[in-house]
Amino acid sequence: MTGRVDRVLYAFSAIPREGFLPPEERDFAGFDEPLPIGHGQTNSQPRTVADMLRLLEVAPGDKVLDVGSGSGWTTALLAHLTGPEGSVVGVELEPTLVRFGRRNLAATDQPWARIEKAKRDVLGWPPEAAYDRILVSAEAEALPKELMDQLASPGRMVIPVAGLMMLVERNATGTARLSSHGWYRFVPLRRKP
């Protein structure tokens, strides 16, 4: 476990949160709380992001989907964890946040990661599935089949569902195991802007 924890901490130091916040929020980057980024969205609490990344267990070379990329911070952290041999696609509904996230991500010089405008009524990014890892930074009411269909075998998905942080672990034969990892609060997972 220590190696994974160290990789997440290293990613946090390599990709500072401050560069993914609106100018008026940057003084609060070190606070362990969610911060507003506009359009009713937040840059998640750092401790929560770290918990999710540890559950996800991203390895170098992984193909990762980041649902609800917001300011681009999680996309950049995931790109750091996959390294250039991997790939990350972030998806975001709000056009203004897509532009904001793309600018922030570009500043990290990780061309193996990008942010796409989510398609209306579509969860995730089906054209490039399946993904080794899926991170969802918005709360679903139930586990979305649409995202399960985009998860590779084997693969891992971390998603808040009805207040609980859920880990989906799919084995090589496609069988999925679910486990819960505490209560968290997130903005709702949406299909429409």
Beta strands, then each sheet from edge to edge (+ up, - down):
strand 1: 35-38
strand 2: 41-43
strand 3: 63-67
strand 4: 87-92
strand 5: 113-117
strand 6: 131-136
strand 7: 151-161
strand 8: 164-170
strand 9: 176-183
sheet 1: 1+ 2-
sheet 2: 5+ 4+ 3+ 6+ 7+ 8- 9+
end
